[in-house]
Amino acid sequence: MDDPTLPALTFRTWTLGLTSCLVLAFLNQFFGYRQNPLSVPPLAAQLVTLPLGRLMAAKLPKKKVKFPGTAGWEFSMNPGPFNVKEHVLITILANSGANGVYAVHIVTMMRALYHRSIHPLAAFLLSQTTQLLGYGWAGIFRKFMVDSPYMWWPPNLIQVALFRFSLSLALSRSVYDQRFLCDGRQHNCRALHEKEVRRRGGTTRLQFFFVVFAISFAYYIVPNYLFPFASAFSIGCVIWKGSVLAQQLTSGYRGLGIGAFGLDWATISSYLGTPIATPGHAILNVMAGFVLFLYVLVPIAYWTDSYHAKRFPLISSGVFDGAGHRYDTATVINPKTFQFNPEGYSKVGPIHLSPFFVLSYGLNFATLAAIFTHIILFHGRSLWDQTTQAVKNQKMDVHTRLMRKNYERVPEWWFGVLLLITIALAFAACLGFGGQLQLPWWGILLACAVSFAFTLPIGILTATTNVQPGLNIITEMIIGYTYPGRPLANVSFKTYGYVSMMQAIYFLSDFKLGHYMKIPPKSMFVVQLVGTVVATSLYFGTSWWLLSTIPNICDSEKNPLWDCPNDNVFYSASIIWGVVGPVRMFGRLGLYSKQNWWFLAGLLAPIPVWVSSRMFPERKWIKLINVPVILGGVLMMPPAGAVNYWSWGVVGILFNVVIYKRYKKWWSQHTYVMSAGLDTGVAFSAVLAYFALQTWLGPNDEYGPIWWGHVDGSYNCDLAKCPTAAGVVVDGCPVVSGLDA
C-alpha cells in the first residue's frame, strides 16, 4: 500500500527531525566519555516525536509561508495530519544522531592521551569525510541491497512493525522476527500509527514511556550523585580491604567480579546495549562465552604465569613494559615526527599486555574467522540463492513496483559527485596541515579499496542474517604491516577503511526502511545527508568542548567519572598496531605470535555444532548454539567489566526468558518502550546533574556528599590492579617477596 500524495519533507519533519538529531548526538557523545557510556536509542525520539507531531498538526497555522527574497518559494507549516512518512524521516534523522562518529576517538586520543595538539580543521574534515564516504558505496550497491526482495534487512522489520500494522512482510518472514514484532499472533501487534485505546486502569504505550522516563530520571541521581557505590557493588573489596587476591576475585571492573552487581541502568546497558532488546538465546550464548573467557581462560593464563602474567594487573587494557610499569610511550615515539623511535624502543623493550588483554585479542581473531565458517555452514545455501537472485534481478516485489511507479530514483551522478568531493576533502585532511594525520595519498586510496571490496559481502551478510563482522582488526593489520610506526596513520586508515564501510551499510539499511515505508528516494537522500553532516558536526563540537573544559578527562586515576573507557582502549590499540606495529606484537618479532593460532581455532569451532545439528535434527536447541556469538560476545571486554556483563545478563534473562514465557502479551507491548524510557531518563538526568552540580566544581572539589558510599564500587578495589609477581614495584601496591610468591 502507498499514498504518494502524503507530504514527507515538511516543516514538521525538519523541526522535529533535526532537534532529535541534535539532542541524541549531544547526549551520546556526552555519555561516551563517562565511566559507563550510555547510548540513547532513536526509539526514544521515535516515541516522543509522535505526540509532538500530532500537536503541531493541531496547533500550527495552515497558511503558507513565503521565503523572503525568492521568486515564489513557499511552504506550509501545517500541510495536514501528521503522517507516517514524516515520522519515518524524523526517525532517520534521529538515527544519524544516535550512530556515533568513530573519528572522534582520534581527536580524544591525541588531545587527552597523547597530550598533543591536532589542528581542529583537519580533525573536523577527518570526521566528516569518514562519515560521508560510505554514501558512494551505498549508491553503487543500492540496486542489489535495496531493490532486491532477497535482501530484507531483519532489524528494519521491528521499525516497520512500529510504524505500520498492515505490512505483510513484517509478519511473514520468520518466527524469530515475529517474536520481536508482536507475540506470534497477528491480532496482538501494535503500531505507532494505529490508534491505541487505553484500557481502564492501564496506560497507553506512550504514557508508559513517560512513567518509566520519570522514574529513571529521578532514580539516577542516586548512583550518579548520592550513592555511586550502587553502580558497582563489590562487597568483597569492602570486607577484604588489604587482600590483593580477594580484590582480584571480587572487583567488578578490575577483577573477576565474583559477587559484584550494579543497581544502575547505565552499568547494565552501557557497553552491550539494552539487554531487553536481545533475544534470550543470544543472551545465553553471550553469557556462556563470558563465563568461559573470564572464569576459565583468564585464570588459567594468569595463575600459570603465562607470558609473565603476574607482573601485570589481572584485568587491564593498558600496555606495560617487562617490569610491570606503564609503557613509556613518549620514549618510543619521536617527539618531532610523532613516529616510532627504534633507539627508544631498544631502551624500553617490547610491549607486554595483561593476560586478559592478550586473550581478548585472541578471541577477536577467532571470532572473525568463526563468522565466515558459521555463515557458510548454517546459511551458505540460502545466502547463495538470495545473492544470485538479487544479481539476476529476476523478481520485483510489491515494494519495488510501487517505488518505481510513484517516485523518481536518486540519480547515480548524485552519489558519484558526493563520492568525488568526499575523497578530495579526505586528501585535503590527510595531505594538508603539514601531513599531521600521517596518511599518504596511497593510504587513502587503499583504505577506499578495502572499504569498497568489503561493502557488498558484509552488506549481504547483514541484510540476510543480521551478522555484521567488523573490519577494525583487518584494517589495523593491513596498515600496520605496510606503513608501521605511525599511530595517526594507523587509526586514520582504520577509520577510512572500516567506518566508511559501516556507514555504507547504515545508509543502505535506512534506504531499505524507506523502501518498505514508500518514502520518496530523493527525500531519503537529502535527510540522510543533512543528518550525517549535522550529527557529525555536533559530535565533534561536543567532544572538543568537553576535552577543553573537563580537568584530567580520560585519566581514570584523577577523574574516574570521566575516564573515557572506549578511548583508552582505542589509545592502546594505536600503540600496539600503530607505534610498535604488528610485526613486533603478533609477528615474527613479537611476544604474542602464538595468538595467531586463534584464527585457526575460530575457523574450526563452528564445525562440531553444525555436525551435531545435522546428526540430531530433532534437538532444536543445538541450532541455537552460535559459536561467533559465544566467542565474540566478550569482545566488549575491555572496556566493559565483569559487573557490566553480570548485570546485563541477569536483566536480559529475566525479561527475555522468564517474563517472555510467562507474560508474553505484556512483554510484546511494553519491553521496547520501557528500554527507551530507561535510556532516556538516565541520559537527561546525567546532563542535568552535570550542568546543575558538576560544572561549578573546581578540579579538587568533590562531586557529591562525602561518605563511604560516595566512592564508586570499582574504586574500593584499588588492590585489584596490583601485580603478584615477586619484586615488582607499583605505586599503591604491596611488594611481594620471593617467599610470598
N, C-alpha and C positions, 0 to 999 in steps of 0.2 A: 504494500500500500504506500501511496505517496500523494501528497498535495503540493505541487510545485508553486502554488500561489502563496504559501506561507512565507512571511519575511524571515530572513535569517540574520543578516548583518544589520542589526538595528542599534539605535541609541542605547537600548537596554542591554544588548549583547556587549557592547564596548564598555559601558559603565560598570556593569556587574562583573564582566569577564576580566577586565584589566585590574579592577580592585581586588578580585580573588587572586589573580596572578601576583600582584604586588605583595599582598598580605602573606600568602604562602611562601613566596620567595624570601621575604624578610624573616619570617618565623623559622623556616627550615635552616637558613644559614646561621641565624642567631643560635639555634639549638645545636648546630653542627660543632661548635666549639665547647659545648658543655660536657661534663663527665659522662652523662647518659644522653647522647644525642638523640633527639626525637624528631620524627618526620611527620608533619601534619598532612594527611592524605587529601587528595582532591575530592574525595567523597564528602568531606565536611563542607566544602564550598558548594558541591552539588546539592546538598540538602538545604543549606542556608539560603542560596540564591533563588530557590523555587518560590517561597513566600514573598521574597523581596521583588522578584519579577512580577508576580501577580499584584503586589501592592503598587508597583509603578504603572502597571496596566490600568489599575483602577483609579489612580490619582493624577497621573501626568496629563497635561493638556494634549489634545489631538491635533492642534493647529500646527501646520508645517512651519519649520524654521529655515530661513534662507542664510546661506553662507555669505558673509559680507565680502564685497569685492570680487564676486564671481558672477558669471553670466547665467544666473538662474539655478545654481546648485541649491538644493533644498533637501530637508529630511524631516521626518516626523518623529517626535519624541515618544509618541504612543501610536504605533501603527495597528493596534488591535489587541486582542487577548494574547497573553504571554504563551508562547508555543514551544513545542519540544525541540524544534530546530535551533531556536535561540538558546535553549538550555544546554543543548549538546555543544554548541560553540563556546558558551561560557565555561563548560567543563573542560574543553580542550585548552582554553586559556589558563584555567586553574592547573591543569596537568603541566603546563610549561613552568609554572611557578613551583611545582612540587618535585620536579625531576632532579634538581641539583645541577651544579656546574663543577665538573671534575677539575678543571684548570685552576680553580680557587685553591686547591691543595698546594699547587706550586707557589702561589703568592704567599700562603701561610708558611710553607716550608722555608722559603727564602727569608722572610722578614722575622719570623718568630723563632725558628730553629737553627738556621744557618747564621742568622743575625747579619744578613747582608741586604743591601738595597736592591730593588728591582724597579725599573722605570715603569710608572703607572700606565703609560700608554701602551708599552709593549705587553704588559700583563693584561690590559683590557682587550687588546687585539687578539691575544692568545685565547682568552676566554670566549670571545665572540666567534672566532673562526673555528675553534674546535667544536662548538655547538652547532654552527651553521653548515659545516662541511657535509654532514650527513644528508642534507637536502638533495645534493647532487646524486648520491647513490640511490636515494629513495625515488627520485624521478626516473632513473634508469630502470629500476626493477619494479615499479608500481604495477605494470601490466601483469606480471606474474604473481605478485604478492597481494594485490588488492582486487583486481578484476576477477581473478580465478576463484571459483567456489570451493576449490580444494584447499585453499589457504584460508582457514576460517578463524584463526586467532582466538583461542579459548578465553583469555581474560576479558575480551570485549563482550562476551555473552553476558557477563554479570552486569556490565554497564547497560547493555541493550535491554535486559530484563527490567532494570530500574527505570529506564526511560519509557519503554513501550511494552504493553502486555501482549499484543497480537502477533509478534514476530515469531513465526513457527520455527525458524531455525534455532532460536534460543531454547526451544523446548523439545528438540528432537535429536540433537547431535549425540548426546551421551548421557548415561545415568550419572556420571561424575559431575557434569555441569548442571544437570537438573537439580542435584542436591544443593548447589550453590544458588541457583536461580529461585527456587521455591522450596518445596519439601517433597518433590517427587509426584505431586498431584497438581495438575494444572490449575484447578479452581482455587488453590491456596496462594497462588502467586500474587504479589502486589507490585504495582509500578508507580513511579512518582507522578506521572501524568494521568493516572487513573484516580478518580475521586475516592478518597478513603473516608469511610464513615466511622466516627468514634463510637465504640461500644460503651454502654452505660458503665460507669466506674472505671473505664480504661482510658487509654491515651492513643492518639494517632502516632505514627512513627516520628513525625516532626516534633510533636510535643515531647515524646520520649527522648528524642535527641537533646532538646533543651534542658530537660530534667537531668540527664546524665552529664551534660556540659556543666551545669551549675554545681552539681556535686563534685565533679572532677576539679573544677576551678577552685572551689572552696577548700577541698581536701589537700591540694598540692602545696598549700602554704606550710603544711606540717613537715613533709620530707624536704621541702626546698628551703625552709627558713627556721622553723621552730625545732624540728627533731630530725636532722639529716641522717641520724643513725638508722632511721626506718628505711632508708633507701637500700641498705645492705646490712642486714643483721648478721654479724659474725660473733656469736656468743662465745665460741672457743677462744677468740682473741682477747675477750674481756676476762675470761677465767684464768687463762694461762698467759699472763702478760709478759713473762720472761722466757718463754719457751719458743725457740725458733721452729722446732718440729711441729708443735701444736698449731702455730700460726700458719705454717705451710699447709697443713691439712685442712684448716677451717676458714682461712681468709677467702672472702667472696670474690675478690678481684686479683689478688696476688698469690693465691694458693688454690688448693683443690676444692674449696668451697663446701666441705662436708658440714652439713647443718646450717649453711648460710641461706638466707632467703631475703627477699625485698618486699616491702609494702608500699611500693611506689610504681605507678604505671610507667613512668619513664624508664625505670630499671627493667620492667617486663618487656617493653616493646622497642627500646631504643635501637638495638642492633639487628635483631632478627625480624623486625616489623611486628605488627599486631598478630598475636597467636590466634585470635578469634577468626581471622580470615584464612587460616591454614588448615587444610584437611587433616583429620585425625590420624590417618595412616602416615601422612608426611611428617607430622609431629613425632610419631613413634619412631620413624626412620631416623630423624634428626637426633632425637634423644639417645637412640641406640649407638649412633656414631659418636656422640658426645661422651657417653659413658666409656665406650671402648677406647677413645682417644685419651681422655683426661684421667681415667682410673685404671687403665691397663698400660698403654704405650708410654705415657709420660712418666709414671712412677718407675717403670722398668728402666727407662733410659736414664732417669736421674739417680736412682739408688744403686745402679750398677756403674755409675760414674762414666757413662758413655760420653765421648768427646770432652772429658774432664768437666762433666756437667755440674759437679758440686762446687765448682769455683764461681758459679753464676746463680742468679735467682732461679727458683723453680719455675716461676711464671713471669716472663718478661718478653717484650717485643724490642728491647734495646739491643745495641751492639756493644761488645766488650773486647778488651784485649786479653792476652793469655793470663794476666794476673788477677782477673776478675773485676777490673775497674772499667768505667765507661770509656768507650773507644775514643781516642784523641783524634777526632775528625779534622781538627784545624791543622794538625801536623801533616796529615796525609793529603791535604789539599793545598795547592799553591795559592797563596792569598791574592796574587796579582791576576793569574789566569783563571782561577777557580777550576783547576783541573788536577788530576791525580799527580801526586808528587812521589816518585819512586824512592828518593832518599828518605823522605819522611816515613814511607811505608816500611822501609828496612829497619827503621828505629822502633816503630810501634809494633810491627808484626802483623800477622793475619787477623782478620775479624773472627771473633768467637760469638756464638749465639747460645741462648738458653736452650735446653733440650725441648722445651715447649715450642719455641720458635722454629727450631730445626725441623721438628716433626710436622708442624703446620705447613711448612714449605713442601715437605714430602707428600702430605695429603693433597696439597694443591696440585702437584704433578700428577698424582694418582687420579684425582677427580677429573682432570682434563682428559686423560686417556679413557677413563671408565665411561664418560658420557658418550663417546663415539661407539664404544663396544655395546653399551646398553641400547642406544638408538638403533644400531644395525640389527641386533638380535631381536629386540622386542617390537620395533616399529619399522624395520627395514623394508618389508614388502609394501606395507601401506604407504610409507613415505615415498618409495619409488613410484608407486602407482599415482599418487597425488601429484608428484613433481612432473612426471611425464604428461599427465593430463593437463596440468597447468601450462606447460610449454607448448603442447599441441593446441591448446585453447579450443578444444572440441565442444565444450559445454559453456553456455552462457545462462547463469541462473537469473531469477526474477530481479534480484537487486541490480545486476549489471544491465539488464534490459531497461529497467526504469531509469537508471542513471544516464545511460546513453540517449534515451529518448527525451528526457526532460532537461538535461543540463549540458553546458559546454565543458569539455575537458580542459584541464590546465595545459596550455601549450608546452611542448617539450623544451622550447627555447627559454622559457622562464627558468626552468631548473638549470639549463646549461649556462645561462648568463650568471645566475647566482653562484654556481659552482666555480666559474672562472674568477668572479670577483672575490670569492672567499679564498681561493688558492692564492690570488695576488696579494690579498691582505695577510695571508699566512707568511708569504715570502717577506713582506714588509716587517712583520713582527719578529721573524727569526733572523733575517739578514740585516735589518736596520738596528738602530740603537746600539751600535758598536758590537753587534753579534752577541748581545748579552744572553740570549737564550741558547747559544752554542750549537744549534741545529743547522747544519749546512743545507744547501739547496737540494742536494740529492736525498738528504734525510727526509725532507718534506714530501718529495715525490715517492720515496719508498714507503713512508707511512700511509700515503694515499693509496698506493698499490696494495698494501696489506689490508687496509680497511675495505677497499673495493672488492678484493678477492674473497673476503670472508662474509660480506654482507648477505649475499644470496644464500649460501649454505646455512649460516646461522639464522637468517631470517626464515628459511623453510622449517628448520627445527622449531623455532619459536612459534611460527604460525600454525604448526600441526601438532606439536607435543607440549608446548609451553616450557620447554627446556632451553635455557639461554646460557651457554658457556661463555665465559669472559675471555678476552684476549690479552689481559694485562701481563700475565706471565710470558706469553709468546712474544709480545712486543718488547718487553724488557730484555728478553734473551737476544732477540734479533739485533737491537741497537747496542746491547751490552757487548756482544761479540764483535760487531762491525765497527763500533766507534766508542771504545771504552774510555774510562777515566774522566767523563764529563757528566756530572749529575744533572745539570739542567737540560742537556741534550737528551739524556735518557728519559726523563719524565716528560719532556715536550714531545718526543717521538711516541711515547706510550699514550699520551693524551690524544695526539692526532690519529694514531693508528687504532686505538681502542675505542675512544669516546665517539669519534665520528661514525664508526660502525654501529655503536649502541644508539646514537641519535637517529641514524637512518631507520633502525628498527622501531624506535619510538614513533617517528613520523609515519612509517608505513602502518603501524598499529592504529594510530589516530585516523589515518586516511581510511582504513577499513571500518572503523567505527562510524565515520561519516558516510561511508558507502552503505552500511547497514541502515543508517538513520536517514538516508537520502538528503544529505547536506550538499549544496552546490559546491563542486570541487574547487572553484576559484575562491569561494568564501573560506573553505578549509585552508587553502594555501596561505591566504592573507592572514588569517587568525594564527596559524602556526608560526609564520614568520615573525609577525609582530610580537606574539607571546614569547618566542625564543629570545628575541633581541631585548625586550623589556625585562624579562626574568633574569637573563644573564647580567644585564647592567645592574640590577638591584642586588643580585648575589655578590657581584664584585664590589659594589659600593658598600654593602653591609660588612663584608669581610675587611675591606680597607679601613673602615671606621672602627670596628672592634679591635683590629690589630694596632690601631693608633691610640686607642683610649683605655684599654684594659691593661693594667700593670701585670707584668710577668705572665701574660697569656701563653698558654701551651707549656708552661712549666708545672708539672704535676706536684713538685715538692713545694713550690712557693705559692701556687694558686690552684689548688686541687679542684675547685669548682669549674674552672675554665682550663681543663688540661688537654683539650684537643686530641682525643684518643685516636681518631682516624688519621689526623695529620701526623701524629707521631709515628704511626705505622708506615705512612707514606714516606716520611723522612728516612726511616730505617731502610726502606726499600731503595731509596735513592742512593744511599751509601753502599748497600750490598750490590746492586746492579749497575749503578752509575759511576761511583767513585772507584771502588775496588774492582768491580766487574765480575761477571760470571766465571771467567777462567780461574780467578783466584778464590772463588767461593765454591762453585759446583763443578768446575772443570778439572783439568789435569793438575793445576797448581793449588787447588782448593782443599780445605779440610773436610768438605761435605760432598765429595764426588759420589759417595755411595748412595746419596739420596736420589740419584737419577734412576735407581732400580725401582722407585715408586711408579715411574711411568709404566714399566712392565707389569707391576702388580696391579695397577689400575686397569690396564688393558685386559688382564685375565680375570679380574674379580667378578664381573657380571656373568661369566660363563656358567659356573655351578648353579646360580639361581635360575638361569634360563633353562639349563638341562633339567633341573628339578621340576620346573613349571611344565615342561613337556612330558616328563615321566609321570607326574601326578597331577593331571589337569583338573581333577575333582577338588583339589585343595586350592581354592581360590586365593587364599591368603599369601601363597608363595609369590604370586604376581605383584603383590603389594610391597614386596621387598625391593627397594630401589637402591642399588649399590651407589650410584653417583650421589644420591641424596645422603646416604649414610656417610660416605667419605667427605662430601662437600658441605654437609650440614654444620661442621665445626669450623669452617673457613672464616667465620666472623671472629674467631679467636686467633690472634688478637684482632681488635682491641677489646672484644667482649670478654667478660669473666664468667666464672662458674655460676655466680649468683644470677647473672642475666639469663643463662640457659635454664637453670632450675626453675626460676620464677616463670619464664616463658613457657616451659614445658608443662608445669603444673596447671597454669591457667588454660593453656591450649587443650590439654586432655580433659579438663573439667567441662569446657564449653563444647568442644567438637567430638567428644566421645560420650561423656556422661549425659550432659544436657541435650545433645543432639539426639541421642537414642530415646531419652525419656520424655523430653518436652520439645518434640520436633517442630510443632506449629509455632511456639514462642521463638524457638531458635531461628526459623526461617524469616520471621518478621522483624526481629529486633537485634540480631547479633552485629550486623554491619553498622547499623545505626549507633549501637552502643559503643563500638570501637571508635567510630568517628567522633562521638561526643567525648570520650575519654581523651583522645589525642588532642582535640581542640581545646578542651578545658585546661589541660596541663600546659599547653603552649601559651595561651593567653594569661594564665596565672603567673607563669615564669617571667614573661615580658613585663607584666605589671609590677611584679616584685622587684625586677631589676631596675626599672625606672623610678619606682617609689622608694626603694630602700637601698639599693646597692650602688647606684651611680654617685651618691653623695659621700661614699666612704673614701677615706684615704687609703694608700697602699698598705698601711699597717693596721687598719681598723678591722674589727671582727664583723662578719656578716651573720647576724642572728644572736640570740641570747647565749650567754656563756654558761654552760653546764655540761655534764658528761654526755648527754645526748646530742650536743651540738656537733660533735665530731662524726664525720661520715664513717660508716661501718668499716670500709676498707682501710681507713687510716687509723683505726685502732689495731691494725695488724702490721705495724711497721717492720717487725722482725721477719715477716714472711718474705721480704725481699733479700734477706741475708744469705750469703753463701755458707756452705757447711764443710768446705774443704779446709784442711789444716793450713794455718798460716796466712790465709787470705784476709787482708785488712780492708774493711769498707766502713766509712763513716756511719756511726749509729748502730753498728752491728758488733756482737761479741766475736772475739777472735778464737777460733777453735784450735786447740793444741793437737799435736800429733797423737797423744794418748786418747783424747776425746774422740778424734776421728776414727 
